[in-house]
Amino acid sequence: MIFQVIDLRSELVTAQVTVEASSPEDAARQVLGIEVYRATLRRDPAARVYWDTASGKNMVRLYAKLAETSPETGAGAA
């Protein structure tokens, strides 16, 4: 399946990257190089991932694991 991934980890939102993957999480891992997960929290998403189905366009927000590094702060577990 084809996904469009938008990196949201910095204040400057980058252009979307199109990638073939088995799931939105896999697509984000390929593009961002970090582990991501779905959550109901709505703060500090790492990425938005879009994909098309017969019923329309879908989107999911994915969040970085707590130990992952943020590009603008450099923070993360060592």
C-alpha positions, 0 to 999 in steps of 0.5 A: 500500500502507498502512504504519504508521511509528513514529519511533524517533529520540528516547527518547520513541517516538511513536505510529504514523502511517499513510501510503500509499506504494510501499515501507516506505522511501518511507513512512518518508521521507514521515513522517520527512522524511529518507532511510532505508535497510535494514541488518543493523546493529541499533543506532540505528534511525530507524523501524520500519515495519509493513504487512499482506500476505495471509500476515501482518504484516511489519516492517522497521527503517530507519536514517537516512543518516549525514548526517541530523540526530538530534532529541535531539542535533541532530548531523549534517552541516552 
